[in-house]
């Protein structure tokens, strides 16, 4: 009996060792480890919208629940819901999805939210479907601390300057990722307009962000971008909702 029992245990242990990692940990949610798994996303959505100032707090509560639900959706890698600092009626989503099919499958939920908020909009959803260009996720894979500063910047140039802009963004990204207090610095490229880019930054605190603004690599990037820019440099500071 004892020998038979040990053989059963041995077979069970061997079977567990041969199981794929996802089968050993079925409890991990689709949106868990959003920033740590950001590199696994092949499709991104960046959405901006504005509401009436009087409705902003109510909308923020709705958006918080929507973000929590979306992070559990099949194929979701990350879902950030953001509220602009100083202009609390302006919101943004930064979403990472396993693939475009997963992002499109979630489109019904996004449409339902837009319909729900219709009477409170000052400006409706402006969504840019994008692909990863320079995406690494959060440094060390840990969650951003409370009080972290979130920044979304829209950069665009005329088509002929696209490659030059990409090189400038590569240089800025490499330099920024070495700076104190940097938690994340990623760039995605818009699918329909590949000369348009979104930069996502997360800084430990405002002091770290302020130091980055005046750091020489940032100043050099702005000096070289300004002559080729297609529009004003659109940089917005947010706090995360959640």
DOZA-320536 format. One record per residue: z, x, y of N, C-alpha, C in turn; residue in one letter. Coordinates in steps of 0.1 Angstrom, whole numbers, padded with zeros to 4 digits, always signed. Each point is the difference from the previous one (the first is absolute). Layout:
ZXYZXYZXYa;...
//
This chain:
+0000+0008-0012+0000-0008+0012+0000+0009+0013x;+0009+0010+0000+0001+0009+0012-0013+0006+0002x;-0007+0006-0010-0012+0007+0002-0011-0010+0005x;+0000-0012-0006-0010-0010+0005+0002-0003+0014x;+0012-0002+0004+0004-0003+0014-0005+0011+0010x;+0002+0012-0004-0004+0011+0009-0015+0001+0001x;-0007-0003-0011-0015+0000+0001-0005-0011+0009x;+0006-0012+0000-0004-0011+0009+0002+0005+0015x;+0012+0006+0003+0002+0004+0014-0010+0011+0004x;-0003+0009-0009-0010+0011+0003-0013-0006+0003x;-0005-0010-0008-0013-0006+0003+0000-0008+0014x;+0011-0006+0003+0001-0007+0013-0001+0010+0011x;+0008+0011+0000+0000+0010+0010-0014+0006+0002x;-0007+0002-0012-0013+0006+0001-0010-0010+0007x;+0001-0012-0003-0008-0010+0006+0002-0001+0014x;+0012+0000+0005+0003+0000+0014-0006+0012+0008x;+0001+0012-0007-0006+0012+0007-0015-0001+0001x;-0006-0008-0009-0015-0001+0001-0005-0011+0009x;+0009-0009+0005-0003-0011+0008-0005+0005+0014x;-0010-0006+0006-0004+0004+0014+0011-0003+0010x;+0000+0007+0011+0011-0001+0010+0001-0014+0005x;-0011-0007+0002+0001-0013+0006+0006-0010-0010x;-0001+0003-0013+0006-0009-0010+0015+0002-0001x;+0004+0012+0003+0015+0003-0001+0007-0005+0012x;-0007-0003+0011+0007-0005+0012-0007-0012+0006x;+0000-0012-0007-0007-0011+0004+0006-0007+0012x;+0012+0004+0004+0007-0007+0011-0005+0004+0014x;-0007+0011+0001-0004+0005+0013-0010-0010+0007x;+0004-0004+0012-0008-0010+0007-0013+0007+0005x;-0010-0009+0003-0013+0005+0005+0002+0008+0013x;+0009-0005+0008+0001+0006+0014+0011+0011+0000x;+0007+0003-0011+0010+0009+0000-0005+0014+0003x;+0008+0008+0007-0004+0014+0004-0012+0000+0008x;-0001-0009+0010-0013-0002+0007-0005+0014+0005x;+0008+0007+0008-0005+0012+0006-0002+0011-0011x;+0009+0000-0010-0001+0011-0010-0013-0002-0008x;-0005-0013-0002-0012-0002-0008-0012-0003+0009x;+0001+0004+0013-0011-0004+0009-0013+0007-0005x;+0001+0012-0006-0012+0006-0004-0008-0007-0011x;+0007-0010-0006-0006-0007-0011-0009-0012+0005x;+0001-0002+0013-0008-0011+0006-0014+0005+0003x;-0010-0009-0003-0014+0004+0003-0006-0010+0011x;+0008-0010+0004-0004-0009+0010+0012-0003+0010x;-0003+0000+0012+0010-0002+0011-0005-0012+0009x;+0010-0007+0005-0003-0010+0010+0010+0002+0012x;-0006+0001+0012+0009+0001+0012-0003-0012+0008x;+0010-0008+0003-0001-0012+0007+0009-0001+0012x;-0006-0004+0011+0007-0002+0013+0000-0015+0004x;+0011-0005+0006-0001-0013+0005+0011-0002+0011x;-0001-0010+0008+0010-0002+0011+0003-0015+0000x;+0013-0003+0003+0005-0013+0001+0005-0003+0014x;+0003-0013+0003+0007-0003+0012+0013+0007+0000x;+0004+0005+0012+0013+0007+0001+0012-0009-0005x;-0001-0012+0003+0011-0009-0003+0001-0003-0015x;-0011+0003-0008+0000-0002-0014+0003+0013-0008x;+0001+0011+0007+0000+0013-0007+0011+0001-0010x;+0012-0004+0003+0011+0002-0009-0002-0009-0013x;-0005-0012+0002-0002-0008-0011-0011+0005-0009x;-0011+0005+0006-0011+0006-0007+0005+0013-0008x;+0009+0007+0006+0005+0012-0007+0007-0003-0013x;+0007-0011+0000+0007-0005-0012-0010-0004-0011x;-0011-0007+0005-0010-0004-0010-0007+0012-0005x;-0003+0010+0008-0007+0012-0004+0008+0008-0010x;+0013+0001+0003+0009+0007-0009-0001-0005-0015x;+0000-0013-0001-0001-0006-0014-0013+0002-0006x;-0011-0001+0009-0013+0002-0005-0002+0014-0005x;+0006+0010+0007-0002+0014-0004+0008+0002-0013x;+0011-0006-0002+0008+0002-0013-0008-0006-0011x;-0006-0012+0002-0008-0006-0011-0013+0008-0003x;-0006+0005+0011-0013+0008-0002+0003+0013-0008x;+0011+0006+0002+0004+0012-0007+0001-0002-0015x;+0002-0012-0004+0001-0003-0014-0014-0005-0006x;-0010-0001+0008-0013-0005-0004-0007+0010-0010x;-0007-0005-0009-0007+0009-0010-0009+0010+0008x;+0001+0013-0003-0008+0010+0006+0004+0005+0013x;+0012-0005+0006+0004+0005+0012+0007+0013-0002x;-0003+0010+0009+0007+0013+0000+0010+0001+0011x;-0003-0005+0011+0009+0000+0011-0003-0011+0010x;+0010-0005+0007-0002-0010+0010+0010+0002+0011x;-0005+0004+0012+0009+0002+0011-0003-0011+0010x;+0010-0007+0004+0000-0010+0011+0006+0006+0012x;-0006+0000+0012+0004+0008+0011+0000-0009+0013x;+0010+0002+0009+0001-0007+0012+0001+0010+0012x;-0009-0002+0010-0001+0010+0010+0013+0001+0009x;+0004+0012+0002+0011+0003+0009-0003-0003+0014x;+0008-0008+0007-0003-0003+0014-0009-0012+0002x;-0007-0003-0010-0009-0012+0000+0001-0007-0013x;+0011-0007-0002+0004-0005-0013-0008-0012-0005x;-0010-0004+0008-0009-0011-0005-0013+0006-0006x;+0000+0013-0001-0012+0007-0006+0004+0006-0013x;-0008-0004-0011+0004+0004-0013-0012+0007-0007x;+0003+0007-0011-0010+0007-0008+0004+0000-0014x;-0010+0000-0009+0002+0003-0014-0007+0013-0004x;+0006+0008-0009-0007+0011-0006+0002-0001-0015x;-0011-0003-0007+0000-0004-0014-0008+0010-0008x;+0006+0004-0011-0008+0009-0010-0001-0008-0013x;-0012+0000-0005-0003-0008-0013-0006+0010-0010x;+0002-0003-0012-0006+0008-0011-0015+0001+0001x;-0006-0011+0003-0015+0000+0002-0004-0012+0009x;-0012-0001+0004-0005-0011+0008+0002-0013-0006x;-0002-0001-0013+0002-0013-0007+0014-0005+0001x;+0010+0008+0000+0014-0004+0001+0002-0005+0015x;-0006+0007+0009+0002-0003+0014-0007-0014+0003x;-0012-0002-0006-0007-0012+0002+0007-0012-0007x;+0006+0003-0011+0008-0011-0007+0011-0005+0008x;+0006+0009+0008+0011-0004+0009-0004-0007+0012x;-0013-0001+0002-0006-0005+0013+0004-0015+0002x;+0002-0008-0011+0004-0013+0002+0014-0002+0006x;+0009+0009-0004+0014+0000+0006-0001+0004+0015x;-0009+0009+0003-0001+0004+0014-0006-0011+0009x;-0010-0007-0006-0006-0012+0007+0010-0011+0002x;+0009-0002-0010+0010-0010+0001+0010+0003+0011x;+0004+0013+0001+0009+0004+0011-0007-0002+0013x;-0012+0004+0001-0007-0002+0013-0001-0015+0004x;-0002-0008-0009+0000-0014+0003+0013-0005+0004x;+0010+0005-0007+0014-0004+0003+0004+0004+0015x;-0005+0011+0004+0004+0005+0013-0010-0004+0011x;-0010-0008-0003-0011-0003+0009+0005-0005+0014x;+0010-0009+0000+0004-0005+0012+0009+0009+0009x;+0004+0012-0006+0008+0009+0007-0008+0013+0004x;-0012+0001-0004-0008+0011+0003-0004+0001+0015x;+0001+0012+0006-0006+0004+0012-0014+0006-0003x;+0000+0008-0012-0012+0006-0005+0001+0000-0015x;-0011-0005-0007+0001-0001-0015-0001+0013-0007x;+0000+0000-0013+0000+0012-0008-0013+0008+0003x;+0001+0012+0003-0011+0010+0001+0002+0010-0011x;-0007-0001-0011+0002+0008-0012-0011+0010-0002x;+0004+0012-0002-0010+0011-0003+0002+0005-0014x;-0010-0003-0008+0000+0006-0014-0004+0014+0000x;+0008+0008-0006-0001+0015+0001+0001+0007-0014x;-0003+0013+0000+0001+0008-0012+0008+0012+0004x;+0007+0006-0010+0009+0011+0003-0009+0012+0004x;+0005+0008+0010-0007+0012+0004+0010+0012-0001x;+0011-0002+0006+0011+0011-0001+0013-0008-0003x;+0003-0002-0012+0011-0009-0004+0009+0008-0009x;+0013+0002+0003+0009+0007-0008+0013-0008-0002x;+0003-0010+0008+0012-0008-0002+0012+0007+0007x;+0011-0006-0002+0013+0005+0006+0003+0014-0006x;+0005+0009+0008+0004+0013-0004+0011-0001-0010x;-0001+0005-0012+0010+0000-0010+0000-0013-0008x;-0007-0010+0005+0000-0013-0007+0011-0009+0003x;+0010+0004+0008+0012-0008+0004-0004-0010+0010x;+0008-0011+0000-0002-0011+0010+0004+0006+0014x;-0007-0006+0010+0003+0004+0014+0013-0005+0004x;+0008+0007+0007+0014-0004+0004-0001-0011+0011x;+0011-0007+0002+0001-0009+0011-0001+0008+0013x;-0007-0006+0010-0002+0006+0013-0012+0009+0000x;-0008+0001-0011-0012+0008+0000-0010-0007+0009x;-0009+0009+0006-0010-0004+0010-0013-0001-0008x;-0007-0012+0001-0013-0002-0006-0010+0000+0011x;-0011+0006-0003-0011+0001+0010-0013-0003-0007x;-0008-0009+0006-0014-0003-0004-0009+0004+0012x;-0010+0007-0003-0010+0004+0010-0014-0003-0005x;-0007-0006+0009-0015-0003-0003-0008+0010+0007x;-0008+0008-0007-0008+0010+0006-0015-0003-0004x;-0008+0000+0010-0014-0002-0003-0009+0008+0010x;-0011+0004-0006-0010+0009+0007-0014-0006-0002x;-0010+0003+0008-0014-0004-0004-0004+0006-0013x;-0009-0006-0007-0004+0004-0013-0004+0015-0001x;-0008+0005+0009-0004+0014-0001+0012+0010+0001x;+0012-0004+0005+0012+0008+0001+0009-0002-0012x;-0004-0008-0010+0010-0003-0011+0005+0013-0007x;-0009+0009-0004+0004+0011-0007+0009+0009+0008x;-0003+0002+0013+0009+0008+0008+0014-0007+0001x;+0000-0013+0001+0013-0007+0001+0008+0002-0013x;-0007+0000-0011+0007+0001-0013+0006+0014-0001x;-0007+0010+0005+0005+0014+0000+0013+0001+0009x;-0001-0006+0011+0012+0000+0009+0012-0007-0006x;-0003-0011-0007+0011-0008-0007+0006+0009-0011x;-0008+0007-0007+0004+0009-0011+0010+0010+0006x;-0004+0006+0011+0008+0011+0006+0013-0006+0005x;-0001-0012+0007+0013-0006+0005+0009-0004-0012x;-0005-0005-0010+0008-0004-0012+0007+0012-0006x;-0007+0010-0002+0005+0012-0006+0012+0006+0008x;-0002+0000+0013+0010+0006+0009+0012-0010+0001x;-0003-0013+0001+0011-0009+0001+0009-0001-0012x;-0005+0002-0012+0008-0001-0012+0009+0012-0001x;-0001+0010+0008+0010+0011+0000+0011-0001+0011x;-0001-0011+0008+0009-0001+0011+0014-0006-0004x;+0011+0004+0007+0013-0005-0004+0001-0015+0003x;+0006-0007-0010+0002-0015+0002-0012-0008-0004x;-0011+0006-0005-0011-0008-0004+0002-0005-0015x;-0001-0013-0001+0001-0006-0013-0013-0004-0007x;-0010-0003+0009-0013-0004-0005-0010+0001+0010x;-0012+0005-0003-0011+0001+0009-0013-0002-0009x;-0006-0011+0001-0011-0004-0008-0012-0005+0008x;-0012+0001-0005-0012-0005+0007-0008-0008-0009x;-0004-0012+0004-0010-0008-0008-0012-0002+0008x;-0012-0002-0006-0013-0001+0006-0005-0014-0002x;-0005-0007+0011-0004-0013-0001-0014-0001-0008x;-0001-0010-0009-0012+0000-0008-0012-0005+0007x;+0001-0010+0009-0011-0005+0007-0005+0009+0011x;+0009+0008+0005-0003+0009+0012+0007+0013-0004x;-0007+0009-0007+0006+0012-0005+0003+0010+0012x;-0003-0003+0012+0004+0008+0012+0012-0006+0006x;+0007-0009-0007+0013-0006+0005+0011+0004-0010x;+0011+0004+0005+0011+0005-0009+0014-0006+0005x;+0009-0002-0010+0013-0004+0003+0010+0012-0004x;+0008+0004+0009+0010+0010-0004+0014-0007-0001x;+0007+0002-0011+0013-0005-0002+0010+0012+0000x;+0010-0001+0009+0010+0011+0001+0014-0007-0002x;+0009+0007-0006+0014-0004-0001+0008+0012+0003x;+0009-0001+0010+0008+0011+0005+0015-0004-0002x;+0008+0010-0003+0014-0003-0003+0007-0007+0012x;-0003+0004+0012+0006-0007+0012-0009+0003+0012x;+0004-0006+0011-0009+0001+0012-0001+0014+0005x;+0011+0008-0002+0000+0014+0005-0011+0008-0007x;-0001-0002-0014-0010+0007-0007-0014-0004+0004x;-0002-0013+0003-0013-0005+0004-0003+0005+0014x;+0009+0000+0009-0002+0006+0014-0004+0014-0001x;+0006+0008-0009-0003+0014-0001-0014+0002-0005x;-0004-0009-0009-0014+0001-0006-0010-0003+0011x;+0003-0010+0009-0010-0003+0011-0004+0011+0008x;+0010+0009+0003-0003+0011+0009-0002+0013-0007x;+0000+0000-0014-0003+0012-0007-0014+0004+0002x;-0003+0013+0000-0013+0006+0003-0011-0006-0009x;+0002-0002-0013-0011-0005-0008-0004-0015+0004x;+0010-0007+0004-0003-0014+0005-0007+0001+0013x;+0004+0008+0009-0007+0001+0013-0014+0005-0001x;-0002+0010-0010-0013+0005-0002-0009-0011-0006x;+0005-0008-0009-0007-0011-0006-0005-0010+0011x;+0009-0003+0009-0003-0010+0011-0010+0006+0010x;+0001+0013+0002-0010+0007+0009-0014+0000-0005x;-0001+0002-0014-0013+0001-0006-0005-0014-0003x;+0008-0010-0002-0004-0013-0004-0005-0008+0013x;+0006+0002+0011-0003-0008+0012-0014+0000+0004x;-0007+0011+0000-0015+0000+0004-0009-0007-0010x;+0005-0002-0012-0009-0007-0010+0005-0014-0004x;+0011-0004+0006+0006-0013-0004-0009-0011+0004x;+0000-0011-0009-0008-0011+0003+0007-0011+0007x;+0014+0001+0001+0008-0010+0006+0013+0007+0004x;+0009-0007+0008+0013+0006+0003+0008+0003-0012x;+0008+0010+0000+0008+0004-0011+0011-0011-0002x;+0000-0007-0011+0008-0012-0002+0012+0003-0009x;+0011+0005+0005+0012+0004-0007+0011-0010+0002x;+0006-0006-0011+0010-0010+0002+0012+0004-0009x;+0012-0002+0006+0012+0003-0006+0007-0012-0006x;+0004+0000-0012+0006-0011-0007+0013+0003-0007x;+0007-0012-0003+0011+0001-0009-0004-0008-0013x;+0005+0004-0011-0003-0007-0012+0008-0013-0001x;-0007-0010-0006+0007-0013-0002+0004-0001-0015x;+0013+0000-0002+0004-0001-0014+0014+0006-0002x;
//
